[in-house]
Amino acid sequence: MATLRKSFQEGHRRKFLVVIDDTPECDRAVLYAAHRVSRTGGALVMLYVIAPGDFQHWIGVENIMRAEANETAEEALRKHSERALQACGITAESIVREGSRAEVIFDLIEEDEDIAILVLASGTDKEGPGPLVSSIAGGSGQFPIPVTIVPGTLSDEDIAALA
């Protein structure tokens, strides 16, 4: 059973969760969430998920690859945090976790009772909306919070008007 959200109880704030990656549409989700946070008095949480390494027999290689992945994650979070700050004056909470993306997202939502909305952006190419959007939208309807999917083709002005 899903954890009861507490985002509107005293001492809590509704948090918008955005999954950060290297896709072009990620910026659309960040901008939309930042505008929503700005207008509703919530908070913005940015999550970067590092895929688990498969180098148990080569610890030195695994450590180097993990360090590089953490650098990539921190840089992506910094870039998107700056975007939210410049566009809407929002300071984001940044989280880096390692594991299966879907499992990490579910675990974080269960841990943080203030996370009330997941914001994703759909891909803009012909291959479909993107793997994360497809996996969540194509799920069994058991997702614990509402999911907002921002069209990846929206302009900054469109997002500002809609958010």
FENBELCOR-V381399 format. One record per residue. PSI is psi in degrees with one decimal (* if undefined). OMEGA is omega in radians with two decimals (* if undefined). BURIAL is I if it has 24 or more other ideal C-beta (glycine too) atoms within 12 Angstrom, else O. Layout:
BEGIN
psi:PSI omega:OMEGA burial:BURIAL
psi:PSI omega:OMEGA burial:BURIAL
END
This chain:
BEGIN
psi:140.2 omega:-3.10 burial:O
psi:148.8 omega:3.08 burial:O
psi:134.8 omega:3.11 burial:O
psi:128.9 omega:3.11 burial:O
psi:141.4 omega:-3.12 burial:O
psi:17.5 omega:-2.98 burial:O
psi:-19.2 omega:-3.14 burial:I
psi:7.1 omega:3.07 burial:O
psi:160.0 omega:-3.14 burial:O
psi:133.8 omega:3.13 burial:O
psi:3.7 omega:-3.13 burial:O
psi:159.6 omega:3.05 burial:O
psi:145.0 omega:3.09 burial:I
psi:127.9 omega:-3.13 burial:I
psi:138.2 omega:3.03 burial:I
psi:125.6 omega:-3.12 burial:I
psi:128.8 omega:3.06 burial:I
psi:131.6 omega:3.09 burial:I
psi:121.3 omega:-3.07 burial:I
psi:134.4 omega:3.05 burial:I
psi:-168.9 omega:-3.07 burial:I
psi:15.1 omega:-3.14 burial:O
psi:150.0 omega:3.13 burial:I
psi:-33.1 omega:-3.08 burial:O
psi:-13.7 omega:3.12 burial:I
psi:-38.8 omega:3.11 burial:I
psi:-34.9 omega:3.13 burial:I
psi:-42.6 omega:3.12 burial:I
psi:-42.7 omega:3.13 burial:I
psi:-47.3 omega:-3.11 burial:I
psi:-44.2 omega:3.12 burial:I
psi:-49.3 omega:-3.12 burial:I
psi:-40.6 omega:3.13 burial:I
psi:-41.9 omega:3.10 burial:I
psi:-43.1 omega:3.13 burial:I
psi:-43.3 omega:3.12 burial:I
psi:-45.2 omega:-3.13 burial:I
psi:-40.1 omega:-3.06 burial:I
psi:-19.6 omega:-3.06 burial:O
psi:-3.2 omega:3.12 burial:O
psi:24.9 omega:3.14 burial:O
psi:-151.4 omega:3.12 burial:I
psi:154.7 omega:-3.12 burial:I
psi:127.8 omega:3.08 burial:I
psi:126.3 omega:3.09 burial:I
psi:127.2 omega:-3.11 burial:I
psi:127.5 omega:3.02 burial:I
psi:125.4 omega:-3.12 burial:I
psi:122.8 omega:3.07 burial:I
psi:126.9 omega:3.11 burial:I
psi:141.5 omega:-3.12 burial:O
psi:142.6 omega:3.12 burial:O
psi:157.7 omega:3.13 burial:O
psi:52.4 omega:-3.05 burial:O
psi:42.7 omega:-3.07 burial:O
psi:-28.9 omega:-3.11 burial:O
psi:-11.4 omega:-3.12 burial:O
psi:74.3 omega:-3.03 burial:O
psi:-42.0 omega:3.14 burial:O
psi:-43.8 omega:3.12 burial:O
psi:-42.9 omega:-3.14 burial:O
psi:-42.9 omega:3.13 burial:O
psi:-41.2 omega:3.10 burial:O
psi:-46.0 omega:-3.13 burial:O
psi:-38.4 omega:3.12 burial:O
psi:-42.1 omega:3.13 burial:O
psi:-42.5 omega:3.10 burial:O
psi:-41.3 omega:3.13 burial:O
psi:-39.2 omega:3.10 burial:I
psi:-39.0 omega:3.08 burial:O
psi:-44.5 omega:3.11 burial:O
psi:-43.8 omega:3.14 burial:O
psi:-47.5 omega:-3.13 burial:I
psi:-39.4 omega:3.12 burial:O
psi:-43.5 omega:3.12 burial:O
psi:-42.9 omega:3.11 burial:I
psi:-40.8 omega:3.11 burial:I
psi:-46.6 omega:-3.12 burial:O
psi:-46.9 omega:-3.10 burial:I
psi:-30.6 omega:3.06 burial:I
psi:-41.5 omega:3.07 burial:I
psi:-38.7 omega:3.12 burial:O
psi:-46.6 omega:3.14 burial:I
psi:-38.9 omega:-3.14 burial:I
psi:-46.8 omega:-3.12 burial:O
psi:-40.9 omega:-3.06 burial:O
psi:-37.9 omega:-2.98 burial:I
psi:1.5 omega:-3.11 burial:I
psi:23.0 omega:-3.08 burial:O
psi:130.3 omega:3.03 burial:I
psi:122.6 omega:-3.06 burial:O
psi:149.7 omega:2.95 burial:I
psi:129.7 omega:-3.11 burial:I
psi:134.3 omega:-3.13 burial:I
psi:134.2 omega:3.03 burial:I
psi:128.3 omega:3.10 burial:I
psi:156.8 omega:3.11 burial:I
psi:138.9 omega:3.09 burial:O
psi:-167.6 omega:3.06 burial:O
psi:129.5 omega:-3.04 burial:O
psi:-49.2 omega:-3.11 burial:I
psi:-44.1 omega:-3.14 burial:I
psi:-42.2 omega:3.14 burial:O
psi:-42.3 omega:3.12 burial:I
psi:-49.1 omega:3.13 burial:I
psi:-44.5 omega:-3.14 burial:I
psi:-44.8 omega:-3.13 burial:O
psi:-41.9 omega:3.12 burial:I
psi:-39.9 omega:3.10 burial:I
psi:-37.2 omega:-3.12 burial:O
psi:-40.5 omega:-3.04 burial:O
psi:101.8 omega:-3.07 burial:I
psi:-7.7 omega:3.11 burial:O
psi:-15.6 omega:3.10 burial:I
psi:117.1 omega:-3.03 burial:I
psi:-16.1 omega:-3.10 burial:I
psi:131.8 omega:3.02 burial:I
psi:127.0 omega:3.14 burial:I
psi:122.8 omega:3.09 burial:I
psi:161.9 omega:3.03 burial:I
psi:142.5 omega:3.13 burial:I
psi:150.9 omega:3.10 burial:I
psi:161.2 omega:-3.09 burial:I
psi:-0.2 omega:-3.12 burial:O
psi:177.1 omega:-3.07 burial:O
psi:-7.8 omega:-3.08 burial:O
psi:-0.2 omega:3.11 burial:O
psi:-172.3 omega:-3.01 burial:O
psi:-9.9 omega:-3.11 burial:I
psi:154.2 omega:-3.03 burial:I
psi:-37.9 omega:-3.12 burial:O
psi:-46.0 omega:3.10 burial:I
psi:-43.7 omega:-3.14 burial:I
psi:-43.3 omega:-3.09 burial:O
psi:-37.5 omega:-3.12 burial:O
psi:-45.2 omega:-3.14 burial:I
psi:-30.8 omega:-3.13 burial:O
psi:6.7 omega:-3.12 burial:O
psi:-176.7 omega:-3.06 burial:O
psi:13.4 omega:-3.14 burial:O
psi:14.3 omega:-3.10 burial:O
psi:12.3 omega:-3.11 burial:O
psi:135.6 omega:-2.96 burial:I
psi:-12.9 omega:-3.13 burial:I
psi:163.4 omega:3.07 burial:I
psi:149.7 omega:3.12 burial:O
psi:126.8 omega:3.05 burial:I
psi:125.7 omega:3.11 burial:I
psi:115.3 omega:-3.10 burial:I
psi:127.0 omega:3.07 burial:I
psi:130.2 omega:-3.10 burial:O
psi:-10.6 omega:-3.10 burial:I
psi:-3.3 omega:-3.11 burial:O
psi:142.2 omega:3.08 burial:I
psi:168.2 omega:3.07 burial:O
psi:-42.4 omega:-3.12 burial:O
psi:-41.1 omega:3.09 burial:O
psi:-45.1 omega:-3.12 burial:O
psi:-44.7 omega:3.12 burial:I
psi:-38.9 omega:-3.13 burial:O
psi:-33.4 omega:-3.09 burial:O
psi:-29.9 omega:-3.03 burial:O
psi:* omega:* burial:I
END
